[in-house]
Amino acid sequence: MLDSAHDVLILGGGLSGLTLALQLKQTMPDLDVRVLERRSGPAPLAAHKVGESSVEIGAHYFSETLGLRGHLDSAHLRKFGFRFFFSEGRHDLSSVTELGASRYLSTPSWQIDRGIFENHLADEATRQGVRVDAGAVVRRIDLNPQDPVDGPGHRVEAEWLGENGTPRRETIRARWVLDASGRASLLKRKLDLAQDNGHHANAVWFRLNTRLDVDNWVDDSQWRGRCDPAARWMSTNHLCGAGYWLWLIPLSCGAHSVGIVADADMHPLDGLNTFDKAMAWIAEHQPCLHEVLDGQRDTLMDFAFFRDFSYGCKQVFSAERWAITGDAGMFLDPFYSPGSDFIAISNTYITKLVQHDRAGESLRMPSLFYGEVMQSFYQSTLSLYEGQYALFGSPRVMPTKVLWDYTYYWGVLCQLFFQDRLADRAALLELHEPLMRARQLNEAMQALLRQWGECTDLALAKDGSRDDNPARMLDQASLPWFAELNAGLRDKLTDAEFRQRMRTNVAQLEALASEIVGQALRDVPDLDLSALPIGLAPVDSTDLLFQMAA
């Protein structure tokens, strides 16, 4: 039995663990950081993991916080934003409503091949002085045992199998134990921190060793020319229907990721949990895709599914020098790709806690404060999904929801991360009122959107001649304020400018909310508006909403 000691021991050498190790080492170069990873050897290309699509917070974290912009540009694909097709039951994408940008917006994100990326992270962490050990199985975790000689500290027993099959064991002592073990959730299970969040959905996904070029599915040069470049396939494409969405994500190795995410009641997993079942389901719901995939069956690389994938965690940071990051703690939903965002936020808070500890400061208040803010982010983002899947098939309501959700994301959550204010307690306390106003607005708008969608479905059922899914493109890039909001993420603001930016963005959210309410009332005059915040009145205008249909 070997024995060693380190400042920080990270359990898990995947995306969350390796990025955390890099951030800790870059922030505190003299910190002794060790990573234990269960997998032996490098990750394969098109690694069998979800999380290929990055969005602005996660992309900024990878490229700027960790300094990986060069690798992202050279080894991965620049993402052409999110794109949505309301193509339930359709054979032709050009005959339906499309939502997306006609050009790249200013702030970049990438489609990430997790195998390539995690191998690079491991190499980079090792180069910067992190010890990364593969093939390690954690057998026991003892938090804060009292040792008569060495004093308090965490102990982890790990095991490796030698070439001859003989196990080698090691007891590792660490001042900090950080759980990045993914769904193994080592600390969450040990401490009984699992929490049901009420959002019940399932996912299946597979990868094909081929390129799915959406642009060439339609023999219409005018339709292809709506985007510059004509590269819709570089987007995270969503094929949407009531109760589900289907993703198409390209990978730089030449493979394509395909996934179906569905409400557990509306589309039960039992009808999707094999490749043949999934293909039959796609034939029924998305025939435009099935016609392409059916001839590509021999390129199948893998298939997997998750039942009831969404969950919470009662606590992720502790003053007792342990913390949980990534999927080991919380997971929401792959829609809007928030996984890497929450890794970025959680890793940043953990890095701050280790800094406080090394400065000899008490961890009680910082761990409580960071934990409360983290749970607030989690709950705010959860509201985007709870009870919303029935909306996904509505080409009338869903574009407005996406516009609202992104305005809230870019205008509030992204500002805190891009301006490095996550741990700025003074600024967050000063902005408490507008931040709470934004959260209340978001919760009220999600309820309104659900109600609006339900009433629209009833209206369509009564009027069979009504067409809410015309052949059109709703171009986000042609909304000047929306493009400016995205570009503004890259601004470097002073303290005073940041505070003013937050107040301005919340005021813009209020204006947008008023217009959405006005639009909804034109559709459904008897909507229940009792949940709206005091002072919010409907406005009969579309200055901020979509006015274009190319």
LUMVEX-216815 format. One record per residue (C-alpha): residue number from 0; y, x, z; residue in one letter. Coordinates in steps of 0.25 Angstrom, whole numbers. Each point is the difference from the previous one (the first is absolute). Layout:
BEGIN
<atom NUM, <Y, X, Z>, "A">,
...
END
This chain:
BEGIN
<atom 0, <0, 0, 0>, "M">,
<atom 1, <13, 6, -5>, "L">,
<atom 2, <13, -2, 7>, "D">,
<atom 3, <15, 1, -6>, "S">,
<atom 4, <14, -5, 3>, "A">,
<atom 5, <11, -5, -8>, "H">,
<atom 6, <14, -6, 1>, "D">,
<atom 7, <-4, -12, -9>, "V">,
<atom 8, <-13, -5, -5>, "L">,
<atom 9, <0, -10, -11>, "I">,
<atom 10, <-13, -8, -2>, "L">,
<atom 11, <-1, -3, -15>, "G">,
<atom 12, <4, 8, -12>, "G">,
<atom 13, <4, -11, -10>, "G">,
<atom 14, <14, -4, -5>, "L">,
<atom 15, <5, -3, 14>, "S">,
<atom 16, <-6, 11, 8>, "G">,
<atom 17, <4, 11, -10>, "L">,
<atom 18, <14, -5, -2>, "T">,
<atom 19, <2, 0, 15>, "L">,
<atom 20, <-5, 14, 1>, "A">,
<atom 21, <10, 5, -11>, "L">,
<atom 22, <11, -8, 7>, "Q">,
<atom 23, <-3, 6, 13>, "L">,
<atom 24, <-1, 14, -5>, "K">,
<atom 25, <12, 0, -8>, "Q">,
<atom 26, <8, -6, 11>, "T">,
<atom 27, <-5, 10, 11>, "M">,
<atom 28, <-6, 12, -8>, "P">,
<atom 29, <-6, 6, 13>, "D">,
<atom 30, <-8, -12, 4>, "L">,
<atom 31, <-15, 2, 0>, "D">,
<atom 32, <-6, -12, -8>, "V">,
<atom 33, <-14, -2, -3>, "R">,
<atom 34, <-6, -11, -9>, "V">,
<atom 35, <-14, -6, 0>, "L">,
<atom 36, <-5, -7, -12>, "E">,
<atom 37, <-14, -6, -1>, "R">,
<atom 38, <-2, 1, -15>, "R">,
<atom 39, <-6, 13, -5>, "S">,
<atom 40, <7, 7, -12>, "G">,
<atom 41, <11, -4, -9>, "P">,
<atom 42, <4, -15, -3>, "A">,
<atom 43, <-5, -4, -14>, "P">,
<atom 44, <10, -4, -11>, "L">,
<atom 45, <3, -15, 1>, "A">,
<atom 46, <-4, 1, 14>, "A">,
<atom 47, <-7, -13, 5>, "H">,
<atom 48, <12, -4, 8>, "K">,
<atom 49, <11, -11, -1>, "V">,
<atom 50, <15, 4, 1>, "G">,
<atom 51, <3, 6, -14>, "E">,
<atom 52, <13, -7, -2>, "S">,
<atom 53, <11, 6, 8>, "S">,
<atom 54, <14, -7, 3>, "V">,
<atom 55, <13, 5, 4>, "E">,
<atom 56, <-2, 4, 14>, "I">,
<atom 57, <-13, 6, -1>, "G">,
<atom 58, <4, 7, -13>, "A">,
<atom 59, <13, 6, 6>, "H">,
<atom 60, <-9, 5, 12>, "Y">,
<atom 61, <-10, 7, -9>, "F">,
<atom 62, <11, 5, -10>, "S">,
<atom 63, <12, 4, 9>, "E">,
<atom 64, <-5, 0, 15>, "T">,
<atom 65, <-12, 8, -3>, "L">,
<atom 66, <6, 7, -13>, "G">,
<atom 67, <-11, -4, -9>, "L">,
<atom 68, <8, -5, -12>, "R">,
<atom 69, <-5, 11, -9>, "G">,
<atom 70, <-14, -3, 2>, "H">,
<atom 71, <3, -15, -2>, "L">,
<atom 72, <7, 2, -13>, "D">,
<atom 73, <-11, 9, -5>, "S">,
<atom 74, <-13, -6, 4>, "A">,
<atom 75, <3, -15, 1>, "H">,
<atom 76, <7, -11, -8>, "L">,
<atom 77, <14, -4, 2>, "R">,
<atom 78, <-2, -15, 3>, "K">,
<atom 79, <8, -10, -8>, "F">,
<atom 80, <2, -9, 11>, "G">,
<atom 81, <-7, -13, 4>, "F">,
<atom 82, <-3, -10, -11>, "R">,
<atom 83, <-5, -14, 1>, "F">,
<atom 84, <-7, -9, -10>, "F">,
<atom 85, <-3, -15, 3>, "F">,
<atom 86, <-12, 0, -9>, "S">,
<atom 87, <-10, -9, 7>, "E">,
<atom 88, <-10, -5, -10>, "G">,
<atom 89, <8, 6, -12>, "R">,
<atom 90, <-5, 9, -11>, "H">,
<atom 91, <14, 5, -5>, "D">,
<atom 92, <10, 7, 10>, "L">,
<atom 93, <12, -2, -10>, "S">,
<atom 94, <-2, -15, 2>, "S">,
<atom 95, <3, 0, 15>, "V">,
<atom 96, <12, 4, 10>, "T">,
<atom 97, <1, 15, 2>, "E">,
<atom 98, <8, 5, 12>, "L">,
<atom 99, <3, 15, 0>, "G">,
<atom 100, <11, 10, -4>, "A">,
<atom 101, <2, 4, -14>, "S">,
<atom 102, <4, 14, 3>, "R">,
<atom 103, <-3, 10, 12>, "Y">,
<atom 104, <9, -2, 12>, "L">,
<atom 105, <6, 11, 7>, "S">,
<atom 106, <-8, 3, 12>, "T">,
<atom 107, <-14, 5, -4>, "P">,
<atom 108, <-14, -3, 4>, "S">,
<atom 109, <-14, 4, -5>, "W">,
<atom 110, <-14, -5, -3>, "Q">,
<atom 111, <-8, 10, 8>, "I">,
<atom 112, <-14, 5, -2>, "D">,
<atom 113, <-4, 1, 14>, "R">,
<atom 114, <-11, 10, -3>, "G">,
<atom 115, <10, 10, -7>, "I">,
<atom 116, <10, -3, 11>, "F">,
<atom 117, <-8, 2, 12>, "E">,
<atom 118, <-6, 13, -5>, "N">,
<atom 119, <14, 5, -2>, "H">,
<atom 120, <4, -4, 14>, "L">,
<atom 121, <-12, 7, 6>, "A">,
<atom 122, <3, 13, -8>, "D">,
<atom 123, <15, -1, 4>, "E">,
<atom 124, <-3, -3, 14>, "A">,
<atom 125, <-9, 12, 1>, "T">,
<atom 126, <10, 9, -7>, "R">,
<atom 127, <11, -4, 10>, "Q">,
<atom 128, <-9, 4, 12>, "G">,
<atom 129, <-8, -13, 3>, "V">,
<atom 130, <-15, 1, 3>, "R">,
<atom 131, <-7, -10, -8>, "V">,
<atom 132, <-15, -2, 3>, "D">,
<atom 133, <-9, -8, -9>, "A">,
<atom 134, <-13, -6, 3>, "G">,
<atom 135, <3, -3, 15>, "A">,
<atom 136, <-5, -12, 7>, "V">,
<atom 137, <7, -4, 13>, "V">,
<atom 138, <-10, -3, 11>, "R">,
<atom 139, <8, -2, 12>, "R">,
<atom 140, <15, -2, 4>, "I">,
<atom 141, <5, 2, 14>, "D">,
<atom 142, <14, -3, 2>, "L">,
<atom 143, <7, 8, 11>, "N">,
<atom 144, <-12, 4, 9>, "P">,
<atom 145, <4, 8, 12>, "Q">,
<atom 146, <-6, 14, -1>, "D">,
<atom 147, <1, 8, 13>, "P">,
<atom 148, <3, 13, -8>, "V">,
<atom 149, <8, -4, -12>, "D">,
<atom 150, <7, -12, 5>, "G">,
<atom 151, <2, -13, -8>, "P">,
<atom 152, <-3, -1, -15>, "G">,
<atom 153, <-8, -7, -10>, "H">,
<atom 154, <-14, 4, -4>, "R">,
<atom 155, <-7, -3, -13>, "V">,
<atom 156, <-15, 3, -3>, "E">,
<atom 157, <-2, 3, -15>, "A">,
<atom 158, <-13, 3, -7>, "E">,
<atom 159, <-3, 7, -13>, "W">,
<atom 160, <-13, 1, -8>, "L">,
<atom 161, <-4, 14, -4>, "G">,
<atom 162, <-6, 3, -13>, "E">,
<atom 163, <-14, 0, 6>, "N">,
<atom 164, <3, -14, 7>, "G">,
<atom 165, <2, 6, 13>, "T">,
<atom 166, <12, -7, 7>, "P">,
<atom 167, <12, 9, 6>, "R">,
<atom 168, <8, -6, 11>, "R">,
<atom 169, <14, 3, 5>, "E">,
<atom 170, <9, -5, 11>, "T">,
<atom 171, <14, 0, -4>, "I">,
<atom 172, <11, -1, 10>, "R">,
<atom 173, <14, -5, -5>, "A">,
<atom 174, <13, -4, 6>, "R">,
<atom 175, <1, -11, -10>, "W">,
<atom 176, <-11, -8, -7>, "V">,
<atom 177, <5, -7, -12>, "L">,
<atom 178, <-9, -10, -7>, "D">,
<atom 179, <0, -1, -15>, "A">,
<atom 180, <-14, -4, -2>, "S">,
<atom 181, <2, -12, -9>, "G">,
<atom 182, <-8, -12, 2>, "R">,
<atom 183, <-9, 8, 10>, "A">,
<atom 184, <11, -3, 9>, "S">,
<atom 185, <-5, 10, 11>, "L">,
<atom 186, <11, -2, 10>, "L">,
<atom 187, <2, -14, -2>, "K">,
<atom 188, <-14, -3, 2>, "R">,
<atom 189, <-1, 8, 12>, "K">,
<atom 190, <12, -6, 7>, "L">,
<atom 191, <-3, -14, -5>, "D">,
<atom 192, <14, -1, -8>, "L">,
<atom 193, <-5, -9, -11>, "A">,
<atom 194, <8, -12, -3>, "Q">,
<atom 195, <-2, -11, -10>, "D">,
<atom 196, <13, -3, -8>, "N">,
<atom 197, <-3, -14, -5>, "G">,
<atom 198, <0, 5, -15>, "H">,
<atom 199, <-14, -2, -6>, "H">,
<atom 200, <-2, 5, -14>, "A">,
<atom 201, <-11, 8, -7>, "N">,
<atom 202, <1, 11, -11>, "A">,
<atom 203, <-10, 6, -10>, "V">,
<atom 204, <3, 11, -9>, "W">,
<atom 205, <-6, 10, -10>, "F">,
<atom 206, <4, 11, -9>, "R">,
<atom 207, <-2, 2, -15>, "L">,
<atom 208, <0, 13, -7>, "N">,
<atom 209, <9, -5, -11>, "T">,
<atom 210, <14, -3, -2>, "R">,
<atom 211, <4, -15, 0>, "L">,
<atom 212, <13, -1, -9>, "D">,
<atom 213, <6, -13, 3>, "V">,
<atom 214, <11, 2, -11>, "D">,
<atom 215, <-11, 0, -11>, "N">,
<atom 216, <-6, -13, 5>, "W">,
<atom 217, <10, -8, -8>, "V">,
<atom 218, <3, 2, -15>, "D">,
<atom 219, <15, -3, 1>, "D">,
<atom 220, <9, 11, -2>, "S">,
<atom 221, <12, -8, 6>, "Q">,
<atom 222, <-8, -2, 13>, "W">,
<atom 223, <-3, 14, 1>, "R">,
<atom 224, <14, 4, -3>, "G">,
<atom 225, <5, -7, 12>, "R">,
<atom 226, <-3, 12, 8>, "C">,
<atom 227, <6, 14, -2>, "D">,
<atom 228, <-9, 8, 0>, "P">,
<atom 229, <-10, -10, -5>, "A">,
<atom 230, <-10, 4, 11>, "A">,
<atom 231, <-3, -12, 9>, "R">,
<atom 232, <-13, 7, 3>, "W">,
<atom 233, <7, 10, 9>, "M">,
<atom 234, <4, -12, 9>, "S">,
<atom 235, <-8, -5, 11>, "T">,
<atom 236, <-4, -13, -8>, "N">,
<atom 237, <-3, -13, 8>, "H">,
<atom 238, <-7, -11, -7>, "L">,
<atom 239, <3, -12, 9>, "C">,
<atom 240, <-6, -13, 3>, "G">,
<atom 241, <0, -10, 11>, "A">,
<atom 242, <-7, 7, 13>, "G">,
<atom 243, <-1, 13, -7>, "Y">,
<atom 244, <5, 12, -7>, "W">,
<atom 245, <-7, 11, -9>, "L">,
<atom 246, <5, 14, -1>, "W">,
<atom 247, <0, 10, -11>, "L">,
<atom 248, <3, 14, 4>, "I">,
<atom 249, <-1, 12, -9>, "P">,
<atom 250, <-4, 14, 5>, "L">,
<atom 251, <4, 13, -5>, "S">,
<atom 252, <-14, 5, -2>, "C">,
<atom 253, <-2, -11, -11>, "G">,
<atom 254, <-7, -11, 8>, "A">,
<atom 255, <6, -13, 4>, "H">,
<atom 256, <-1, -8, 13>, "S">,
<atom 257, <-3, -15, 0>, "V">,
<atom 258, <0, -8, 12>, "G">,
<atom 259, <0, -15, 4>, "I">,
<atom 260, <7, -4, 13>, "V">,
<atom 261, <-2, -15, 4>, "A">,
<atom 262, <2, -10, 11>, "D">,
<atom 263, <-13, -1, 8>, "A">,
<atom 264, <-1, -15, -1>, "D">,
<atom 265, <5, -2, -14>, "M">,
<atom 266, <-8, 10, -7>, "H">,
<atom 267, <-12, 4, 9>, "P">,
<atom 268, <-5, 14, 0>, "L">,
<atom 269, <-15, -4, -3>, "D">,
<atom 270, <5, -4, -14>, "G">,
<atom 271, <6, 14, -2>, "L">,
<atom 272, <-8, 11, 7>, "N">,
<atom 273, <-8, 6, -11>, "T">,
<atom 274, <5, 5, -13>, "F">,
<atom 275, <-7, -11, -8>, "D">,
<atom 276, <6, -10, 9>, "K">,
<atom 277, <13, 6, -1>, "A">,
<atom 278, <-1, 0, -15>, "M">,
<atom 279, <-4, -14, -1>, "A">,
<atom 280, <12, -4, 9>, "W">,
<atom 281, <9, 8, -9>, "I">,
<atom 282, <-5, -8, -12>, "A">,
<atom 283, <4, -13, 6>, "E">,
<atom 284, <13, 4, 6>, "H">,
<atom 285, <6, 11, -8>, "Q">,
<atom 286, <-7, -1, -14>, "P">,
<atom 287, <11, 9, -6>, "C">,
<atom 288, <-6, 12, 9>, "L">,
<atom 289, <-15, -4, -2>, "H">,
<atom 290, <1, 1, -15>, "E">,
<atom 291, <4, 15, 2>, "V">,
<atom 292, <-9, 3, 12>, "L">,
<atom 293, <-13, -6, -6>, "D">,
<atom 294, <0, 11, -10>, "G">,
<atom 295, <2, 11, 10>, "Q">,
<atom 296, <-11, -3, 10>, "R">,
<atom 297, <-7, 13, -3>, "D">,
<atom 298, <12, 8, 6>, "T">,
<atom 299, <-1, -6, 14>, "L">,
<atom 300, <1, 11, 10>, "M">,
<atom 301, <-1, -8, 13>, "D">,
<atom 302, <1, -13, 7>, "F">,
<atom 303, <4, -4, 14>, "A">,
<atom 304, <5, -11, 8>, "F">,
<atom 305, <7, -3, 14>, "F">,
<atom 306, <-2, -13, 7>, "R">,
<atom 307, <12, -5, 9>, "D">,
<atom 308, <7, 13, -2>, "F">,
<atom 309, <13, -2, 7>, "S">,
<atom 310, <1, 3, 15>, "Y">,
<atom 311, <10, 4, 11>, "G">,
<atom 312, <0, 10, 12>, "C">,
<atom 313, <5, -3, 14>, "K">,
<atom 314, <5, 14, 2>, "Q">,
<atom 315, <2, 12, -9>, "V">,
<atom 316, <8, 10, 8>, "F">,
<atom 317, <-2, 4, 14>, "S">,
<atom 318, <7, 9, 10>, "A">,
<atom 319, <-13, 5, 4>, "E">,
<atom 320, <0, 9, -13>, "R">,
<atom 321, <-8, -8, -9>, "W">,
<atom 322, <4, -8, -13>, "A">,
<atom 323, <-7, -8, -11>, "I">,
<atom 324, <5, 1, -15>, "T">,
<atom 325, <-3, -6, -13>, "G">,
<atom 326, <-12, -10, -2>, "D">,
<atom 327, <-6, 5, 14>, "A">,
<atom 328, <10, -9, 6>, "G">,
<atom 329, <6, -11, -9>, "M">,
<atom 330, <-2, -5, -14>, "F">,
<atom 331, <8, -12, -6>, "L">,
<atom 332, <-3, -3, -15>, "D">,
<atom 333, <0, 9, -13>, "P">,
<atom 334, <10, -10, -6>, "F">,
<atom 335, <13, 8, -1>, "Y">,
<atom 336, <-8, 13, 3>, "S">,
<atom 337, <5, 2, 15>, "P">,
<atom 338, <-11, 9, 4>, "G">,
<atom 339, <7, 13, -2>, "S">,
<atom 340, <13, -6, 5>, "D">,
<atom 341, <-6, -2, 14>, "F">,
<atom 342, <-7, 14, 0>, "I">,
<atom 343, <14, 5, -3>, "A">,
<atom 344, <6, -7, 11>, "I">,
<atom 345, <-11, 2, 10>, "S">,
<atom 346, <-1, 15, -3>, "N">,
<atom 347, <15, 1, 2>, "T">,
<atom 348, <0, -6, 14>, "Y">,
<atom 349, <-12, 8, 4>, "I">,
<atom 350, <7, 13, -4>, "T">,
<atom 351, <12, -4, 8>, "K">,
<atom 352, <-9, -3, 12>, "L">,
<atom 353, <-6, 14, -1>, "V">,
<atom 354, <14, 6, -1>, "Q">,
<atom 355, <4, -8, 12>, "H">,
<atom 356, <-12, 6, 8>, "D">,
<atom 357, <3, 14, -4>, "R">,
<atom 358, <14, -1, 4>, "A">,
<atom 359, <-5, -4, 14>, "G">,
<atom 360, <5, -14, -1>, "E">,
<atom 361, <-7, -13, 6>, "S">,
<atom 362, <-8, -7, -11>, "L">,
<atom 363, <1, -14, 7>, "R">,
<atom 364, <12, -5, -6>, "M">,
<atom 365, <-1, 6, -14>, "P">,
<atom 366, <-15, -5, -1>, "S">,
<atom 367, <4, -14, 4>, "L">,
<atom 368, <12, -1, -9>, "F">,
<atom 369, <-7, 6, -12>, "Y">,
<atom 370, <-12, -9, 2>, "G">,
<atom 371, <10, -13, 1>, "E">,
<atom 372, <7, 4, -13>, "V">,
<atom 373, <-14, 3, -7>, "M">,
<atom 374, <-5, -14, 4>, "Q">,
<atom 375, <13, -6, -4>, "S">,
<atom 376, <-2, 6, -14>, "F">,
<atom 377, <-14, -4, 0>, "Y">,
<atom 378, <3, -15, 4>, "Q">,
<atom 379, <11, -1, -10>, "S">,
<atom 380, <-9, 5, -12>, "T">,
<atom 381, <-11, -9, 5>, "L">,
<atom 382, <9, -12, -2>, "S">,
<atom 383, <0, 3, -15>, "L">,
<atom 384, <-15, -3, -1>, "Y">,
<atom 385, <-3, -10, 10>, "E">,
<atom 386, <-3, -13, -6>, "G">,
<atom 387, <6, 5, -13>, "Q">,
<atom 388, <-12, 2, -10>, "Y">,
<atom 389, <1, -15, -5>, "A">,
<atom 390, <14, 4, -6>, "L">,
<atom 391, <-6, 12, -8>, "F">,
<atom 392, <-3, -9, -12>, "G">,
<atom 393, <14, -7, 0>, "S">,
<atom 394, <8, 6, -12>, "P">,
<atom 395, <12, -8, 5>, "R">,
<atom 396, <0, 4, 15>, "V">,
<atom 397, <-7, 13, 0>, "M">,
<atom 398, <11, 8, -8>, "P">,
<atom 399, <10, -5, 11>, "T">,
<atom 400, <-9, 5, 11>, "K">,
<atom 401, <-2, 14, -6>, "V">,
<atom 402, <15, 1, -2>, "L">,
<atom 403, <2, -4, 15>, "W">,
<atom 404, <-11, 9, 5>, "D">,
<atom 405, <6, 12, -7>, "Y">,
<atom 406, <14, -3, 4>, "T">,
<atom 407, <-5, 0, 14>, "Y">,
<atom 408, <-8, 12, -1>, "Y">,
<atom 409, <10, 9, -8>, "W">,
<atom 410, <12, -6, 8>, "G">,
<atom 411, <-5, 2, 14>, "V">,
<atom 412, <-14, 7, 2>, "L">,
<atom 413, <3, 11, -10>, "C">,
<atom 414, <14, 3, 5>, "Q">,
<atom 415, <-6, 4, 14>, "L">,
<atom 416, <-10, 9, -6>, "F">,
<atom 417, <8, 6, -12>, "F">,
<atom 418, <12, 3, 10>, "Q">,
<atom 419, <-9, 6, 11>, "D">,
<atom 420, <4, -11, 10>, "R">,
<atom 421, <-14, -4, 4>, "L">,
<atom 422, <2, 7, 14>, "A">,
<atom 423, <15, -2, 1>, "D">,
<atom 424, <0, -9, 12>, "R">,
<atom 425, <15, -1, 1>, "A">,
<atom 426, <2, -4, -14>, "A">,
<atom 427, <-12, -11, 1>, "L">,
<atom 428, <6, -5, 13>, "L">,
<atom 429, <14, -1, -7>, "E">,
<atom 430, <-6, -7, -12>, "L">,
<atom 431, <-9, -9, 9>, "H">,
<atom 432, <7, -13, -4>, "E">,
<atom 433, <0, 2, -15>, "P">,
<atom 434, <-14, 5, 0>, "L">,
<atom 435, <-5, -12, 8>, "M">,
<atom 436, <8, -9, -10>, "R">,
<atom 437, <-7, 6, -11>, "A">,
<atom 438, <-14, -2, 6>, "R">,
<atom 439, <3, -14, 3>, "Q">,
<atom 440, <5, -2, -14>, "L">,
<atom 441, <-13, 6, -5>, "N">,
<atom 442, <-9, -9, 8>, "E">,
<atom 443, <8, -13, -3>, "A">,
<atom 444, <0, 4, -15>, "M">,
<atom 445, <-15, 2, 0>, "Q">,
<atom 446, <-2, -14, 6>, "A">,
<atom 447, <9, -6, -10>, "L">,
<atom 448, <-7, 7, -12>, "L">,
<atom 449, <-13, -5, 5>, "R">,
<atom 450, <5, -14, 1>, "Q">,
<atom 451, <7, 1, -14>, "W">,
<atom 452, <-13, 5, -6>, "G">,
<atom 453, <-8, -11, 6>, "E">,
<atom 454, <10, -11, -5>, "C">,
<atom 455, <0, 6, -14>, "T">,
<atom 456, <-15, 0, -1>, "D">,
<atom 457, <1, -15, 3>, "L">,
<atom 458, <10, -3, -10>, "A">,
<atom 459, <-8, 8, -11>, "L">,
<atom 460, <-12, -8, 3>, "A">,
<atom 461, <8, -13, -2>, "K">,
<atom 462, <7, 4, -12>, "D">,
<atom 463, <-10, 6, -10>, "G">,
<atom 464, <11, 2, -10>, "S">,
<atom 465, <8, 10, 8>, "R">,
<atom 466, <-1, 15, -3>, "D">,
<atom 467, <3, 9, 11>, "D">,
<atom 468, <-6, 12, -7>, "N">,
<atom 469, <8, 2, -13>, "P">,
<atom 470, <-2, 13, -9>, "A">,
<atom 471, <12, 8, 6>, "R">,
<atom 472, <3, 13, 7>, "M">,
<atom 473, <8, 0, 13>, "L">,
<atom 474, <6, 14, 0>, "D">,
<atom 475, <3, 5, 13>, "Q">,
<atom 476, <8, 12, -6>, "A">,
<atom 477, <10, -9, -6>, "S">,
<atom 478, <5, -5, 14>, "L">,
<atom 479, <11, 10, 2>, "P">,
<atom 480, <0, -2, 16>, "W">,
<atom 481, <-15, 2, 0>, "F">,
<atom 482, <0, 13, -8>, "A">,
<atom 483, <11, 5, 9>, "E">,
<atom 484, <-7, -3, 13>, "L">,
<atom 485, <-12, 8, -5>, "N">,
<atom 486, <9, 12, -5>, "A">,
<atom 487, <8, -1, 14>, "G">,
<atom 488, <-13, 5, 7>, "L">,
<atom 489, <3, 14, -5>, "R">,
<atom 490, <14, 0, 7>, "D">,
<atom 491, <3, 10, 11>, "K">,
<atom 492, <8, -8, 10>, "L">,
<atom 493, <8, 4, 13>, "T">,
<atom 494, <-3, -8, 13>, "D">,
<atom 495, <12, -9, -3>, "A">,
<atom 496, <-4, -2, -15>, "E">,
<atom 497, <-14, -3, 5>, "F">,
<atom 498, <4, -11, 10>, "R">,
<atom 499, <9, -6, -11>, "Q">,
<atom 500, <-11, 0, -10>, "R">,
<atom 501, <-9, -7, 9>, "M">,
<atom 502, <10, -11, 3>, "R">,
<atom 503, <3, -2, -15>, "T">,
<atom 504, <-14, -1, -4>, "N">,
<atom 505, <-3, -11, 11>, "V">,
<atom 506, <12, -7, -6>, "A">,
<atom 507, <-6, 1, -14>, "Q">,
<atom 508, <-13, -5, 6>, "L">,
<atom 509, <7, -12, 5>, "E">,
<atom 510, <7, -3, -13>, "A">,
<atom 511, <-13, 1, -7>, "L">,
<atom 512, <-7, -9, 10>, "A">,
<atom 513, <11, -11, -2>, "S">,
<atom 514, <-2, 1, -15>, "E">,
<atom 515, <-15, -1, 1>, "I">,
<atom 516, <1, -12, 9>, "V">,
<atom 517, <10, -7, -10>, "G">,
<atom 518, <-10, 3, -11>, "Q">,
<atom 519, <-12, -6, 8>, "A">,
<atom 520, <8, -12, 3>, "L">,
<atom 521, <3, -3, -15>, "R">,
<atom 522, <-15, 0, -2>, "D">,
<atom 523, <-4, -7, 13>, "V">,
<atom 524, <12, -8, 6>, "P">,
<atom 525, <-8, -4, 13>, "D">,
<atom 526, <-4, 14, 4>, "L">,
<atom 527, <0, 2, 16>, "D">,
<atom 528, <11, 10, 3>, "L">,
<atom 529, <-1, -1, 15>, "S">,
<atom 530, <-6, 14, 1>, "A">,
<atom 531, <12, 6, -7>, "L">,
<atom 532, <9, 9, 9>, "P">,
<atom 533, <13, -6, 6>, "I">,
<atom 534, <12, 2, -10>, "G">,
<atom 535, <-9, 1, -13>, "L">,
<atom 536, <4, -10, -10>, "A">,
<atom 537, <-6, -2, -14>, "P">,
<atom 538, <9, 4, -11>, "V">,
<atom 539, <-1, -6, -14>, "D">,
<atom 540, <1, 13, -8>, "S">,
<atom 541, <-9, 11, -6>, "T">,
<atom 542, <9, 12, 0>, "D">,
<atom 543, <-10, 8, 7>, "L">,
<atom 544, <-13, -7, -6>, "L">,
<atom 545, <-6, 2, -13>, "F">,
<atom 546, <8, -5, -12>, "Q">,
<atom 547, <-7, 7, -11>, "M">,
<atom 548, <-13, -3, -8>, "A">,
<atom 549, <-1, 9, -11>, "A">,
END
